[in-house]
Amino acid sequence: QVQLVESGGGLVQPGGSLRLDCAASGTIFSIDAMGWYRQAPGKQRELVATITCGGNTNCADSVKGRFTISRDNTKNTMSLQMDSLKLEHTAVYYCNLERRYSKQNYWGQGTQVTVSS
């Protein structure tokens, strides 16, 4: 089993920054991919960014140049640095882990990010 715990959400003004962290525990393999997803009110959950064990990243076009994803395989942690935040970035952000071979997915409970003036 895998447990994912997000932290770092909150309220920020447009143009501000936030850093989200995800701590993974349980049976973790460094080859598993990890990522961040978000779900805004009334919308489906969508990809924000993913990162493989080797550090290869994939970001949604809407966050390229603003968000940076990173992970520390030695600590089983992952982070999302969000800069130049906009109102439309308001959502619940979820940490995700996907098994390399079985493709089984695990999710955190989510952390609220609110961008408002």
C-alpha positions in Angstrom: 0.0 0.0 0.0 1.0 3.6 -0.5 0.0 6.7 1.5 0.4 10.1 0.0 0.1 13.3 2.1 0.1 16.7 0.5 0.9 20.0 2.3 1.5 23.6 1.5 -1.8 24.8 0.0 -3.4 28.0 1.0 -4.6 31.4 -0.1 -2.3 33.6 -2.2 -2.8 36.7 -4.3 -2.5 36.7 -8.1 1.2 36.9 -9.0 2.2 35.2 -5.8 3.9 31.8 -5.2 3.2 28.7 -3.3 5.1 25.4 -2.8 3.3 22.1 -2.5 4.9 19.1 -1.0 3.9 15.4 -1.1 5.3 12.8 1.3 4.9 9.2 0.2 5.1 6.2 2.6 4.5 2.5 2.3 5.9 0.4 -0.5 7.5 2.9 -2.8 9.7 2.1 -5.8 11.9 4.7 -7.2 10.9 3.6 -10.7 7.3 4.7 -10.0 6.1 7.9 -11.6 4.8 10.7 -9.5 2.8 13.7 -10.4 0.4 16.5 -9.5 -3.2 16.8 -10.7 -5.8 19.4 -9.9 -9.6 19.7 -9.9 -11.3 23.0 -10.0 -15.0 23.4 -9.0 -17.3 22.0 -11.6 -14.4 20.6 -13.7 -12.7 17.2 -14.1 -9.4 16.4 -12.5 -6.6 17.3 -14.9 -2.9 16.8 -15.1 -0.6 19.5 -13.8 2.8 17.8 -14.1 4.5 14.4 -13.8 8.0 13.3 -13.1 9.7 10.0 -13.5 12.4 8.4 -11.4 15.0 9.7 -13.8 13.8 13.2 -13.5 12.0 13.5 -16.8 9.1 15.9 -16.5 5.9 16.6 -18.3 3.9 19.7 -17.6 0.5 20.9 -18.9 0.9 23.7 -21.4 -1.0 26.0 -19.1 1.6 25.8 -16.3 4.9 25.7 -18.4 7.2 28.4 -17.3 5.2 28.9 -14.0 5.3 25.6 -12.2 8.3 23.4 -11.5 8.0 19.8 -10.3 10.8 18.0 -8.5 11.2 14.8 -6.4 13.7 13.3 -4.0 13.8 9.6 -4.4 15.9 9.2 -1.2 13.2 10.8 0.9 10.1 9.7 -1.2 9.0 13.3 -1.5 7.8 15.4 -4.4 7.3 19.1 -4.7 5.5 21.6 -6.9 6.8 25.1 -7.0 4.1 27.4 -8.3 5.1 30.9 -9.4 3.1 33.8 -11.0 -0.1 32.3 -9.9 -3.3 33.2 -11.6 -7.0 33.1 -10.6 -7.6 30.1 -12.8 -5.0 28.1 -10.8 -7.5 27.9 -8.0 -8.2 24.2 -7.4 -7.7 21.2 -5.1 -4.2 19.8 -6.0 -3.6 16.1 -5.6 -0.5 14.1 -5.3 -0.4 10.9 -7.5 1.9 7.9 -7.7 1.6 5.5 -10.6 3.2 2.0 -10.5 5.7 1.6 -13.3 4.4 -1.8 -14.6 0.9 -2.4 -13.1 -0.1 1.3 -13.7 -2.0 1.2 -10.4 -2.6 4.7 -9.2 -2.6 6.1 -5.6 -3.9 9.5 -4.6 -3.4 11.9 -1.7 -6.4 13.6 0.0 -5.7 16.9 -1.8 -4.7 20.3 -0.7 -6.7 23.5 -1.6 -4.9 26.3 -3.5 -6.9 29.5 -3.7 -5.7 32.4 -5.8 -7.7 35.5 -5.0 -7.2 39.2 -4.5 
